[in-house]
Amino acid sequence: MGGEYLMSGRKEEARTFLISVAAELAGMHAQTLRTYDRLGLVSPQRSSGGGRRYSQRDVDLLREVQRLSQDEGVNLAGIKRIIELTNQVEALQSRVRELTNEVEHLRSQPRPKSTALVVWQPRHQR
């Protein structure tokens, strides 16, 4: 562990950064990262000892929070809502992709011959 980042034992998990490194990468103070975590803006993973571990995605999100706040003048409550809505949109887009793939798969399957049954009932005579 070179101090810059910690490598996870599992392949599906990307490298994570200590709070001091994440703060430097995002151009912020570590205390700002703690505040953003407390407010629920950026929620890093936690080590077994409880220390914050920031992913590259977290660092990118910190930069976006800073940009929205400084350049766009959005307050922290507005930024939190933007993040929530962005996450919802991403989740919905992912689900649409899954369903589209499922539909395409089903359409590519050979269709069975029709086994429809038509039942005829005579009209009641008066």
Secondary structure, 3 states (H helix, E strand, C coil): CCCCEECCCCCCCCCEEEHHHHHHHHCCCHHHHHHHHHHCCCCCEECCCCCEEECHHHHHHHHHHHHHHHCCCCCHHHHHHHHHHHHHHHHHHHHHHHHHHHHHHHHHCCCCCCCCCCCCCCCCCC
